[in-house]
Amino acid sequence: AQLYYGQTLVQLGKYADARQIFRNFVAQYPKQADIPLALFRTAECSVFLNDLDAAERELQSFVNQYGNHDLAEWAFQYQGEVAAKRGKYAEAAAAFRIV
């Protein structure tokens, strides 16, 4: 239920609250099958909050662990977006080429 609550908060635009729910879920249930989703949503919330340091770190962690997951395509897209916002255009282009 906690994971679905976090996703509902995302839909409501309450990204800071949702991110905390996802972080708590990962901490409380590290072996849960939905961990990739929770990690991705954590990073996505950081992107939405324009917390570029956290987003960059969380997206890279997700890609390193779950680079073949269905959500990896979106993670690469967000990595490109974060890189572009930081003026790292070569990195952004590389991330977008993966997608």
C-alpha positions in Angstrom: 0.0 0.0 0.0 2.9 2.3 0.7 4.2 2.2 -2.8 0.8 2.9 -4.3 0.3 5.8 -1.9 3.6 7.3 -3.1 2.4 6.9 -6.7 -0.8 8.6 -5.9 1.2 11.5 -4.4 3.1 11.8 -7.6 -0.1 12.1 -9.6 -1.2 14.8 -7.2 2.1 16.7 -7.8 3.3 16.2 -4.2 6.8 15.1 -5.3 8.7 15.8 -2.0 6.2 13.7 0.0 6.2 11.0 -2.6 9.9 10.8 -2.8 10.1 10.3 1.0 7.5 7.5 0.8 9.6 5.8 -1.9 12.8 6.2 0.1 11.1 4.7 3.1 9.8 1.8 1.1 13.3 1.0 -0.2 14.7 1.2 3.4 11.9 -0.9 4.9 11.6 -3.5 2.2 15.0 -3.9 0.5 14.2 -7.4 -0.9 10.7 -6.5 -2.2 10.1 -7.2 -5.9 8.9 -3.6 -6.4 12.3 -2.1 -5.4 13.2 -1.1 -9.0 9.9 0.8 -9.3 10.5 2.6 -6.0 14.0 3.5 -6.9 13.0 4.8 -10.3 10.1 6.8 -8.8 12.5 8.3 -6.2 14.8 9.5 -8.9 11.8 10.8 -11.0 10.6 12.8 -8.0 14.0 14.3 -7.7 13.9 15.3 -11.4 10.4 16.9 -10.9 11.7 18.7 -7.8 14.7 20.0 -9.8 17.0 18.4 -7.2 19.6 17.8 -9.8 22.3 16.4 -7.5 19.9 13.8 -6.1 18.4 13.0 -9.5 21.8 12.5 -11.1 22.9 10.2 -8.2 19.6 8.2 -8.0 19.3 7.8 -11.8 22.8 6.5 -12.1 22.2 4.1 -9.3 19.0 2.8 -10.9 20.7 2.4 -14.3 23.7 0.6 -12.7 21.4 -1.9 -10.9 18.5 -2.2 -13.3 19.8 -1.1 -16.7 17.7 -3.8 -18.4 14.5 -3.0 -16.5 11.5 -1.7 -18.5 11.9 1.6 -16.8 15.5 2.0 -17.8 14.5 3.7 -21.0 12.8 6.4 -19.0 15.8 6.6 -16.6 18.1 7.3 -19.6 15.8 10.0 -20.8 15.8 11.7 -17.4 19.6 11.4 -17.3 19.7 13.3 -20.5 17.3 15.9 -19.2 19.4 16.4 -16.0 22.6 16.6 -18.0 21.1 19.2 -20.3 19.9 21.3 -17.3 23.5 21.3 -16.0 24.9 22.3 -19.4 26.5 18.9 -20.0 25.3 18.7 -23.5 27.6 15.9 -24.7 26.4 13.7 -21.7 22.8 14.7 -22.5 23.2 13.6 -26.2 24.8 10.3 -25.1 21.9 9.6 -22.8 19.3 10.4 -25.4 21.0 8.2 -28.0 20.6 5.2 -25.6 16.8 5.7 -25.8 
